[in-house]
Amino acid sequence: MDQNKEPRLDKSWRSAMVMVGIAFSIPSSFAVPILIGYLSDKKYNTAPIFLIIGLILAVFSVAMAINTLIKKMNAMK
């Protein structure tokens, strides 16, 4: 038996780790652009223009994160 061989992770463990990564990335992908937009509106005394831009960017980044999740899950099959 070769003892130098690295242990292989089974599919369920890899799937769980992908889900945990996405679980942390989606909230931050959503919150950061909105927070930046809110703070920019407050600093420059504008209407919710930057907040709306931040919301649009947040939705786009969450969609990209979900797309990445789907690609990773399909690659594990």
RORO-235415 format. One record per residue (C-alpha): y, z, x; residue in three letters. Coordinates in steps of 0.25 Angstrom, whole numbers, plus 5000, padded with zeros to 4 digits. Each point is the difference from the previous one (the first is absolute). Layout:
BEGIN
Y|Z|X|ALA
...
This chain:
BEGIN
5000|5000|5000|MET
5014|4996|5005|ASP
5009|5013|5001|GLN
5012|4992|5004|ASN
5000|4993|4986|LYS
5012|5004|4991|GLU
4996|5005|4987|PRO
5003|4990|4988|ARG
5007|5005|4988|LEU
4994|4996|4987|ASP
5008|4992|4990|LYS
5003|5012|4991|SER
5007|5007|5011|TRP
5008|4988|5004|ARG
5004|4998|4986|SER
5005|5014|4998|ALA
5008|4999|5013|MET
5007|4987|4995|VAL
5003|5007|4987|MET
5006|5012|5007|VAL
5009|4991|5009|GLY
5005|4993|4987|ILE
5002|5013|4993|ALA
5009|5004|5011|PHE
5007|4987|5002|SER
5003|4996|4985|ILE
5009|5013|4997|PRO
5008|4998|5013|SER
5001|4985|4998|SER
5006|5003|4986|PHE
5009|5012|5003|ALA
5007|4996|5013|VAL
5007|4987|4996|PRO
5004|5007|4987|ILE
5005|5012|5008|LEU
5008|4991|5009|ILE
5006|4992|4989|GLY
5004|5013|4993|TYR
5007|5006|5012|LEU
5007|4987|5003|SER
5005|5000|4986|ASP
5005|5014|5002|LYS
5007|4997|5014|LYS
5007|4987|4996|TYR
5003|5005|4985|ASN
4994|4987|4994|THR
4993|4999|4987|ALA
4985|5000|5000|PRO
5000|4987|5008|ILE
4993|5005|5012|PHE
4990|5009|4992|LEU
4996|4988|4992|ILE
4998|4992|5013|ILE
4992|5012|5005|GLY
4991|5000|4988|LEU
4997|4985|5001|ILE
4997|5002|5015|LEU
4991|5012|4996|ALA
4992|4992|4990|VAL
4998|4988|5010|PHE
4995|5010|5010|SER
4991|5007|4991|VAL
4994|4986|4996|ALA
4998|4997|5014|MET
4993|5013|5002|ALA
4991|4997|4989|ILE
4997|4986|5005|ASN
4996|5006|5013|THR
4991|5010|4993|LEU
4993|4989|4992|ILE
4998|4991|5013|LYS
4994|5012|5008|LYS
4991|5004|4988|MET
4995|4985|4999|ASN
4998|4999|5015|ALA
4990|5013|4999|MET
4991|4993|4991|LYS
